[in-house]
C-alpha cells in the first residue's frame, strides 16, 4: 500500500457542497455527506490513544476521543496540543500514535522520520479549516487585502505592500480610530498555524518583533477579545462572540470575501487548508485495531459531524472512502 503523503493528490477546491446563502462565516448550512457510513463498533479494541501535535486540532482530537470512547469505554485518551512541529518528533520517538498537524510535514521532518523508520509517514486529511484574521468585535474594519495583512504582521512586506501599517488609520479607519496603534497577536514558531500564515499571508516574510506570540489559538482570540485595538490570526473553529473575523481580499481589485466555508471551497478566500492526522504506518502492513478503528471513526458519519460542530468543513463521501481504502479500513 502506497503512503498517503505520496499517493494522494487532493484537490481542495474541487469539492462540491450545498450551502445556504450567507456572507457570515459559520452561518451556512453544512451537512455531512449522507453517503458516508455510520461507525460500526468492532471487537478487540482497547488501549490508550496518545496524541501530540497541533493546538488548532486540540478540540477536534478531544471531541473525537470522547465520541470514540462511547463505543469503547476502556479506551483512554491523552491529548497534548503544543504545536504542529511537536508531532513529527513524537511519532519518531513512539511517544504518540497520532500526530495532528494544521499543515503538511516539511521535507526535513519527513526526511527525519524516514531516516529513523525506513519509510515515510502517512498523512490523513481529516477536515478543512479557514484560517481567520480576527479583530475585536467593536472594531469597524471590514476588509483588508493580503498586502495590508502582510504590512501589519511582517517586517519585510514581501507581498508587495508599500509601507508599514502599525495604526488603524493606516489600515483605512478614520475618526477616533485613525491614531490608534494596532496591537498584533500571533502564534509561536512551534505552531503549524504560525508557519501557514507566514507562508500564505506574509509571502514567507518575517514576523515583526512586536507581534505578541501566544501559546495557543484560544489565547490569541482571548487576547483580542480583551484588547479593543487587537488583531490576530487563528482557525475559524476558535471564533467567539468577542471577536470578528474580517474579510480578506487577494488583491484590491478582486474584492473582499469572508472566511466562510463556501468561500474557501470557491477559492475566493485565500487562507483555506486541510487539517491532518499523521501516523506511523509500515508499508504493506495493517494498522493495529486501535489506530485503525480510531481513523475509521474520524472518517465516519459521527466523526465528520464532530468536524462541523467544531466549526470546520467535512470531507466528501468520495474522499472519505478513498482514505478508508488507503489506510486499509474498507
N, C-alpha and C positions, 0 to 999 in steps of 0.2 A: 504494500500500500504506500503510495507516494505521500510525502509530507504535505500537509495543508499549506504551509507557508510557501511551498514551491509550486504546487499544482493549482491552487485556487487563484483565479483572476477575477476578483469581484468588481462588478460594475455598480457602484453605489447608487448612481443616479438613474439607472435604467429600470429601477424597481417602480412598479405602478401600485398606488394605493388610492383609495377613495376618501376624500376629506370633505367635511362641511366647510363652507366658505367662512374664512376668518383671517384677520390680519394680526391676531394676537397669539403669541406662542402658547401652545398648550390648550387652546380653545377648540381646535378642530377635533372632529370625531375620528379617533383612530381605533381600529379593532384588529385583533389577531386574525390572520387568515384562517377561516374555518376548516381549511384542508389540513392544517397542522394537527396531528393527532394528540389526543389527551395522553397524559402519562399513565403507564400501566406498571404497577408495583411488581418488582422482581424478587427472587429469592436469593439468599446468600449474600446480602448486602449489609455490611457492618464496618465499624472503624471510625476514625477521625478524619475530618476534612480540614486540612491546613492550607490557608490561602495567604500569600504575601504579595503585595503589589500596589496597584492604583488606588489612590484615595477617592478619585472620581467614582470608581466602581464599588466603593466600600458598602454603600447602602444596598446596591444590587446584589452583591455577594451575600450580605446578611439576610436579605429577604429570600433569596434563592435557597440558602441553607435552612432557613426556618420552614419554608414550604417543603423542602426535601425531607426534613426531619419528621414531618407529619406522616410520611409514608414509612419512615424508618426511625422510630423513636430512640433507638440505641446509637444512632449516628450523632456524633458531636462535632461542632464546627468551631474553628478558631480563625478569625479574620483579622489580618493586620494590613492596614492601608496607609503606608507612609510614602507612596510614590511609585510610579511605574518602573523606575530604574532599580528598585529593590527586588523586582520579580525575577529577572534572569539569574542573579547570584543565588537566590533561594532555591530555584529549580535545579541549578547545577549542584548545589550542596545537598539536595534532597531533603531540605527542611520544609518544603511545601510541595503539595501535589498540583496546585493551581497557581498560575501567575497572571492575575488580571492586569491588563495594560490598556491605557487610553490612547496608545499609539502602537505602531508596529515596532518590533525589536529593531535596533540599529544593527548594521553589519558587524560591528565589533562585538556586540552582545551575542549574535548568532555564532560568530566565529569562536568565542569563548566557550559557548555551550557545546559546539561541535568538537572542539579540541578535547573537552573533558569526556564526552559521551561517544563520539564517533559518528554522530548523526545530528541533524538539525532539529530544533524544537517544532512542535506542532501548534499552529495558530488557529484558534476557533473564534471567528467573529460572532458575537452574541447579540448585538443590538447596534443602533445608530444614535449618535449624540449630535446636538447642535451646540457648539461652544459659544457662549453668550458674552457680550460686553455689558456689564451692569453699571448703573448709576443709582443714586438714592432715589426713592420713589417720588420725591418732591423736586427733583431736578427736571427742568423743562426741555432739556436737549432731546431731540427726536431721532437724529441720524448723524452718523459720522462715516466718512469714507475710510477705506483701508489706509490711504496715505495719512489721514488725520490720526487714526488709531496708532499707526507707526510713530508719528511725531509726538504722540502723548507718552508712549511706553518706551521708545527706543532712543538712544543717544546718536545712532548712526543715520537714521532716516533712509534706509536702503530701498524703501518702497517708492521713493521719489518726492517726498514732501519737501517743500521749500524751506521751511523754518520750524524751529522747535515750538511745541504747544505745551504751555505749562499753566495757562489760566483759562477759565471758561469763556472769557471774552475772545481769546484767540481761537476757540473752537466754534465761535459763532453766536454765543449768547450775549445779550445786551442788558441794559438796565443795571440792577443791583448785582447781577451775576458777572458783569464784564470784567471786574477787577479781582474776582475771587480766584485764588490759586487752586489748582487741582491737587487732590490727594489720591495718589495712584497705588492700587493694591495688585498683588500678583502672587504666584506660587513660587516655591523654592525649586532649585535645579533638579531635585530628585523626582519631580513630578513630570508625568507624560504630558499633562496639560501645559506646563511651562514650555516644554520642547515643541509641542504642536503649535502653540500660539506664536512662539519665536519664529518658527518656520513659515507659517501661513499669514500671520498678521504683521510681522516685523521684517519679512523678507530675509530672514536669517541674520538680522542685525542684533546688536547687543542691547539688553535692557538698561535703562537708566539706573544709576546708583540710588536714586531717590524712591524707586519702587519698593513698597512695603511688602516684603516676602512673607507669606503666610504658610503655615504647616499643612493646611487642608482647604478644600473647596468651601466648606461651610464657614471657615474663618474669614475667607475673602468676602463672602456675602454678608456675614455679620458685621465686618468692619465697615462696609459701605452702608449698611442699614443705619449705623450709628454715626456716620460721617456725611453730612449734607453735601460736601464737596468731593466725595469719593467717587472713584471709577476703578473698575477691575474686571477680571475675566474668570469664568467658571463654567462648568457644564450646565446645560439648561435644566437638568434634573434637580439642581440646587436652588432654583428660583423660589423666592419667598415674597410675601406681601410687602416687605420693607425695601425691595429693590425693583428697578425697572430694567428690562432687557431692551436695549436700544436697537434700532435698525442699522444695518451696515450696507454701504454701497461699495461694490468692487471698484468702480470709478465714479466720479461725479456725474458722468454722462449716463451711466446705466441705471441710476435710480437706487432708492433705498428699499431694503427688504429686511423684515424681522426674522428672528431665529425660530420660525415655525417649522414644523416637520415637513410641511408641504413645500416651503421654500428651499429646504435642504435638498429634498428629492428633486426639485425642479432646477437645481444648480443656480438658483438666484441668490441664496445666502451662502457666502464663501467659506464659512467655518464649520462644515459638517465632517464627521469622522465616524469610523467604526470603533466599537469598544471590544477588546479581545480578551479571551482566556487562552493562555499558553500552557501546554502540558508537555511533560517528558514522555514521549511515546516511541518505543523502539519500532523501526520499520518492520512491517510484516508480522508484528506481534499484537495480540489483542490487549486492550486496556484491562486492568483489573476491574472487577464488578463495581467497586465503589466509585471510581472515577468515571467509568463508562455510564453508569446509571445517573450520576450527577449531571453529566453533559447531556444525556438524553432528556433529563428533566428540564434543563435550561432551554432545550430546543423543542419542548412540548408546548401544548396549548397553555398549561398552567405557568410554565416558565416565561413564556412570551407575554402573558398577561401581566406578570410582575414588571416586565420591561416597561409597559405602558404606564402602569401605576406609579412607577418611579420617574416618569417624565421623559422617557426615551421612545425610540421608534423600533417596532419589532421587525423580525425577518419575514420574508415571504415564505410560503409553503415550499416553493421550489428550492430556495436556498437552504432552508432548514433540512429538507430531505437530502440535498446534496451533502450537507455537512454530516448528517447521520450516516450516510454511505461511507464517507471518507474516514470517519472515526470507528467504523465497524458496528454501528448501532442499529442498523436495519436487518 
